[in-house]
């Protein structure tokens, strides 16, 4: 996966893939490639959301500990 990939770019590309699939104009040979790429992008987005969620939880936890000290 490209190091330049952002969550926003991945979501945009996923949206384009979904649009292609909904139009049913995707060649069968290309279909597997698009589905594979969609899976990679979905995993990237899920991973990014989990990471950001953990970072937020850590910040909230650190903030809560600072307030009680």
PyMOL commands that set and color helices and strands:
alter all, ss='L'
color gray80, all
select helices_A, chain A and resi 7-22+28-68
alter helices_A, ss='H'
color red, helices_A
deselect
rebuild
show_as cartoon
